[in-house]
């Protein structure tokens, strides 16, 4: 990438020479000391030579920037590598450089740039930390160098910015218990899915409340006790996540030039919790679908995702998600009615229409769990519980692991035989 036009300015030494030359001219004409004009002329020539050398020796660089890891985590260190190549036909002198970063008005760490031979490259390294999630520009590289006399400093911008994707800090949720359970006694087990279409039926003893249609008569005759089908494993078990992305739903929205998508602490917690649940459930073998109240922004992770193969598109969507100016939540997709599945939601709105919308998302007797933020209020929790939801009160300071574990403890335990 070619550099842009640089900006020249006098250094402290250069300003001292300039002031001395001006003073010599004043003395020469005011006091009649013509000899002082020689001193002024010499100083002016020195400054002109410094400016000429700065222009002629301006480094011609091209930069290629890499991040490690490619998708960063908010608050975690990111290693930046810059391959700086001298594209000119003369050696470049030593200089200092710093990348501009979008989340701050100040540049990043200062990087010493050694002299680079013509058509050669050098590798520069430094570390940065993004304070919050988002998609940011890192660069251009701002190069600052002096002429050999130290009288003129030149600043130029090299290349353009590269995108740095900063995802929220997801947490590893525990795999214990029955976070997803059907009320009629059929359990949707949180476990890694077996390969292929595993259709063997698992039976257990009959319990009060089990539907008679699930009685396994052959097993009952063989055992002498009434046995029921415990589970019919599905090749594609599904779980649904719901996130409210309407700006009007959050009462702690703040505005500022450097906030980016981070307008609300409650929304940041909701994004982090939703992303952690999606990653966890996908890793456990579930097909995850995500519904947002104000239009689709999040991309569901790939099934069977693990830490080693985490889906970049999923993390990028978490980094870019923002609050939208929508008043009414969107309707429930039709296929949710045709194919029931457990639902997990993060709730921030206390309006009646939001509670009605949430109630409609629960299909049949499938388990529905809501993590209720403070802005939703106590009445919202009571109305959702009356509609059959399991509710867990949370706030922006809540630990997602504790919130998840609390939902598991409050739910009906799983019994896997």
C-alpha positions in Angstrom: 0.0 0.0 0.0 1.5 3.3 -1.0 2.0 6.0 1.5 0.1 9.3 1.5 1.5 12.8 1.5 3.5 13.6 4.6 3.5 16.6 6.9 6.7 18.5 7.7 7.3 20.5 10.8 10.3 21.9 12.6 11.8 20.1 15.6 12.8 21.9 18.8 16.3 22.2 17.4 14.9 23.5 14.1 12.8 26.1 15.8 15.9 27.2 17.8 17.9 27.6 14.5 14.9 29.5 12.9 14.6 31.9 15.9 18.4 32.4 15.9 18.3 33.2 12.1 15.5 35.7 12.6 17.2 37.3 15.6 20.4 37.7 13.5 18.5 39.4 10.7 17.0 41.9 13.2 20.3 42.6 14.8 22.0 43.0 11.4 19.5 45.8 10.3 18.8 47.3 13.7 22.3 47.5 15.1 24.2 47.7 11.8 26.1 44.4 12.3 26.1 43.2 8.7 28.2 40.2 9.8 25.1 38.8 11.4 23.6 38.4 8.0 26.1 35.6 7.3 25.0 33.8 10.3 21.3 34.2 9.3 22.0 33.0 5.8 23.9 30.0 7.0 21.0 29.0 9.4 18.4 29.5 6.6 20.5 27.4 4.2 20.7 24.7 6.9 17.0 24.6 7.4 16.4 24.5 3.6 18.8 21.6 3.2 17.1 19.8 6.0 13.7 20.2 4.4 15.1 19.1 1.0 16.7 16.0 2.5 13.5 15.1 4.4 11.5 15.3 1.1 14.1 13.3 -0.9 14.6 10.7 1.8 10.9 10.2 2.5 10.5 6.4 3.0 8.4 4.6 0.5 6.8 1.8 2.4 4.1 -0.8 1.9 2.6 -2.6 4.9 0.8 -5.9 5.4 -0.9 -6.3 8.7 -1.9 -9.6 10.5 -3.6 -10.2 13.8 -3.2 -13.1 16.2 -5.7 -14.4 17.0 -7.7 -13.4 13.8 -10.8 -12.8 15.9 -9.9 -11.0 19.1 -11.7 -11.0 22.5 -12.6 -7.8 24.2 -10.1 -7.0 26.9 -7.6 -9.7 25.8 -4.2 -8.9 24.2 -4.0 -9.0 20.4 -0.6 -9.6 18.7 -0.2 -7.4 15.7 2.5 -8.1 13.0 3.3 -5.6 10.3 5.5 -6.5 7.3 6.9 -3.2 6.2 8.5 -3.3 2.8 10.7 -0.5 1.3 9.4 -0.1 -2.2 11.9 2.7 -3.1 15.3 2.5 -4.7 17.2 4.1 -1.8 17.6 2.9 1.8 15.1 4.2 4.3 16.4 5.7 7.5 15.4 4.8 11.0 12.0 6.0 12.1 9.2 5.5 14.6 5.7 4.3 13.8 2.4 3.8 15.5 -0.9 2.4 14.2 -4.1 4.5 14.6 -6.8 2.5 16.5 -10.5 3.3 16.0 -11.5 3.0 19.7 -9.1 5.8 20.8 -8.1 9.2 19.7 -4.5 8.3 20.7 -2.4 6.1 18.5 -1.3 2.6 19.5 2.1 1.7 21.0 5.2 3.3 19.4 7.2 0.9 17.2 10.9 1.5 16.3 11.3 1.0 12.6 14.9 0.1 11.7 16.6 1.2 8.4 15.3 -0.9 5.5 17.3 -1.7 2.4 15.7 -1.1 -1.0 13.2 -3.8 -2.0 13.5 -5.4 1.4 11.1 -5.8 4.3 11.2 -5.9 8.0 8.7 -7.3 10.5 7.3 -5.1 13.3 5.4 -6.4 16.3 3.4 -4.9 19.1 0.4 -5.8 21.3 -3.0 -4.0 21.7 -6.2 -4.5 23.7 -9.6 -3.6 22.5 -11.7 -2.3 25.4 -15.0 -3.6 24.1 -16.5 -5.7 21.3 -16.9 -4.3 17.8 -15.4 -4.2 14.3 -12.6 -1.7 14.3 -10.0 -0.3 11.9 -6.4 -0.6 12.9 -4.2 1.6 10.9 -3.0 3.4 8.9 0.6 3.3 10.2 1.7 6.7 11.2 5.5 7.0 10.5 7.5 9.8 12.1 11.2 10.5 11.2 13.8 13.2 11.3 16.4 14.5 8.8 20.1 13.7 9.6 20.5 17.2 11.2 17.5 16.7 13.5 15.9 20.0 12.4 12.8 18.8 10.5 10.4 16.1 11.5 8.1 14.5 9.0 4.9 12.5 9.6 3.3 10.4 7.0 0.5 7.8 6.9 1.3 4.5 5.3 -1.4 2.3 3.9 -4.9 2.1 5.2 -6.7 0.4 8.1 -7.3 -3.3 8.5 -10.4 -4.7 10.1 -10.0 -6.1 13.6 -13.0 -8.2 14.7 -13.4 -8.1 18.5 -15.9 -10.6 19.9 -17.5 -10.4 23.4 -15.7 -12.5 26.0 -17.7 -15.7 25.9 -17.6 -18.1 28.8 -17.6 -21.9 29.0 -20.9 -23.0 30.5 -21.2 -26.2 32.5 -22.8 -29.2 30.9 -24.6 -30.3 34.0 -28.3 -31.0 34.5 -31.5 -30.4 32.6 -31.4 -26.9 31.2 -33.7 -28.1 28.5 -36.6 -30.3 29.6 -40.1 -31.0 28.3 -42.9 -30.6 30.8 -44.6 -33.8 29.8 -41.7 -36.0 31.0 -39.8 -36.3 27.7 -36.3 -34.9 28.2 -34.1 -33.3 25.6 -30.7 -34.3 26.7 -27.8 -31.9 26.6 -25.1 -34.2 25.2 -22.8 -34.4 22.2 -24.8 -35.9 19.3 -23.8 -39.3 18.2 -22.7 -39.7 14.6 -25.3 -40.9 12.0 -29.0 -41.4 12.7 -29.1 -43.3 15.9 -32.6 -44.7 16.3 -32.3 -47.2 19.1 -35.0 -46.6 21.7 -33.9 -46.2 25.3 -36.5 -47.4 27.9 -37.0 -46.7 31.5 -39.6 -47.5 34.2 -43.0 -45.8 34.0 -43.4 -42.7 36.2 -46.7 -41.0 37.0 -47.5 -38.4 34.4 -45.8 -40.3 31.5 -48.0 -40.4 28.4 -49.4 -43.9 27.6 -48.5 -43.5 24.0 -44.9 -43.7 25.0 -45.3 -47.1 26.7 -42.9 -49.7 25.2 -45.1 -52.9 25.4 -42.4 -55.4 24.3 -40.0 -54.1 26.9 -42.8 -54.1 29.5 -43.6 -57.7 28.8 -40.0 -58.8 28.9 -39.3 -56.9 32.2 -42.6 -57.6 33.9 -42.9 -53.9 34.7 -44.4 -51.0 32.7 -41.6 -49.5 30.6 -41.7 -46.3 28.5 -39.6 -44.8 25.8 -37.2 -42.5 27.6 -35.9 -40.8 24.5 -36.0 -41.1 20.7 -32.6 -39.6 19.8 -32.9 -37.2 16.9 -30.1 -36.6 14.3 -30.8 -32.8 14.6 -32.0 -31.8 18.1 -32.8 -28.1 18.0 -32.8 -25.3 20.6 -33.9 -21.8 20.0 -32.4 -18.6 21.4 -34.2 -15.3 21.6 -32.6 -11.9 22.0 -34.2 -8.5 22.2 -32.2 -6.1 20.0 -34.6 -3.1 20.2 -33.0 0.1 21.6 -36.3 1.0 23.3 -36.1 -2.2 25.4 -33.0 -1.1 27.3 -33.2 1.7 29.9 -29.4 2.2 30.3 -28.6 3.2 26.7 -25.8 5.7 26.6 -24.4 7.7 23.6 -20.9 8.7 22.8 -18.5 9.1 19.9 -16.3 6.1 20.9 -19.0 3.7 22.1 -19.6 1.9 18.8 -22.1 -0.9 19.4 -21.5 -0.8 23.1 -24.4 1.5 24.1 -25.9 -0.4 26.9 -24.3 -2.6 29.7 -27.4 -4.7 29.8 -27.3 -5.3 26.1 -23.6 -6.2 26.3 -24.5 -8.8 28.9 -27.3 -10.1 26.7 -25.0 -10.4 23.8 -22.4 -12.2 25.9 -24.9 -14.6 27.4 -26.6 -15.4 24.1 -23.2 -16.0 22.4 -22.1 -18.2 25.3 -25.3 -20.3 25.2 -25.1 -20.6 21.4 -21.5 -21.8 21.5 -22.1 -24.2 24.4 -25.2 -25.8 22.9 -23.6 -26.0 19.4 -20.6 -27.8 21.0 -23.0 -30.2 22.7 -24.5 -31.2 19.3 -27.6 -29.0 19.1 -28.7 -27.1 16.0 -29.1 -23.6 17.3 -31.4 -21.0 15.8 -31.5 -17.4 16.9 -34.5 -15.0 16.8 -34.1 -11.3 17.3 -36.9 -8.9 18.0 -35.6 -6.2 15.6 -34.3 -8.1 12.6 -31.7 -10.7 12.0 -28.1 -9.8 12.8 -26.6 -12.9 14.5 -25.5 -15.9 12.6 -26.0 -19.2 14.4 -22.8 -21.2 15.0 -22.0 -24.3 13.0 -23.3 -27.5 14.6 -20.7 -29.3 16.7 -18.6 -26.2 17.0 -15.6 -26.5 19.4 -13.1 -24.1 20.7 -10.6 -25.2 18.0 -13.0 -24.8 15.2 -15.2 -21.9 16.4 -17.1 -20.3 13.5 -15.7 -16.9 12.5 -18.9 -15.8 10.9 -20.7 -16.4 14.2 -18.2 -14.4 16.2 -18.2 -11.6 13.7 -21.9 -11.3 14.0 -21.6 -11.1 17.8 -19.0 -8.3 17.4 -21.2 -6.3 15.0 -24.6 -6.7 16.6 -26.1 -3.4 17.7 -29.4 -2.0 19.0 -31.9 -1.1 16.4 -34.7 1.5 16.3 -37.6 -0.8 16.1 -40.8 -0.4 18.2 -42.6 -3.7 17.8 -41.0 -7.1 18.1 -41.2 -9.3 15.0 -43.6 -12.2 14.7 -42.8 -15.8 15.5 -41.5 -17.8 12.5 -44.1 -20.3 11.2 -41.8 -23.3 11.5 -41.6 -22.7 15.2 -45.2 -23.7 15.5 -44.7 -26.8 13.2 -41.6 -28.0 15.0 -41.6 -27.3 18.8 -38.2 -27.0 20.5 -36.9 -25.6 23.8 -36.4 -21.8 24.0 -33.9 -19.7 25.9 -34.3 -16.0 25.9 -32.8 -12.8 27.4 -35.5 -10.3 28.3 -35.1 -6.6 28.9 -38.6 -5.1 28.0 -41.4 -4.7 30.5 -44.1 -3.8 28.0 -47.3 -5.9 27.6 -46.7 -6.5 23.9 -43.2 -7.9 24.6 -44.6 -10.3 27.3 -47.3 -11.4 24.8 -44.7 -11.9 22.1 -42.6 -13.9 24.5 -45.5 -16.0 25.5 -46.3 -16.8 21.9 -42.7 -18.1 21.3 -43.3 -21.0 23.6 -44.7 -23.9 21.6 -46.9 -26.5 23.4 -45.3 -27.8 26.5 -41.7 -27.3 25.5 -39.3 -25.9 28.1 -38.8 -22.1 28.0 -36.3 -20.3 30.1 -35.9 -16.5 30.3 -33.0 -14.5 31.8 -34.7 -11.3 33.0 -32.7 -8.1 33.1 -33.6 -5.3 35.6 -35.2 -3.1 33.0 -37.9 -5.8 32.5 -39.1 -5.4 36.0 -40.6 -7.9 38.5 -44.0 -7.8 36.8 -42.5 -9.1 33.6 -41.1 -12.1 35.4 -44.4 -12.8 37.1 -46.3 -12.6 33.8 -43.8 -14.8 32.0 -43.9 -17.4 34.8 -47.7 -17.4 34.6 -47.3 -18.2 30.8 -45.1 -21.2 31.7 -41.6 -19.7 31.5 -38.9 -20.5 33.9 -37.4 -17.1 34.8 -34.0 -16.2 36.2 -33.3 -12.6 37.4 -29.9 -11.2 36.2 -28.2 -7.9 35.8 -25.1 -6.6 33.9 -22.8 -7.7 36.8 -24.2 -11.3 36.8 -21.8 -14.1 36.0 -23.2 -16.0 33.0 -22.0 -19.3 34.5 -23.9 -18.7 37.7 -27.1 -17.6 35.8 -26.9 -20.7 33.7 -26.3 -23.0 36.7 -29.2 -21.4 38.5 -31.5 -22.1 35.6 -30.3 -25.7 35.6 -30.9 -26.1 39.3 -34.4 -24.6 39.1 -35.4 -26.9 36.2 -36.6 -30.4 36.3 -33.5 -32.7 36.6 -32.6 -35.1 33.7 -32.4 -38.8 34.3 -30.2 -40.5 31.8 -30.0 -44.3 32.0 
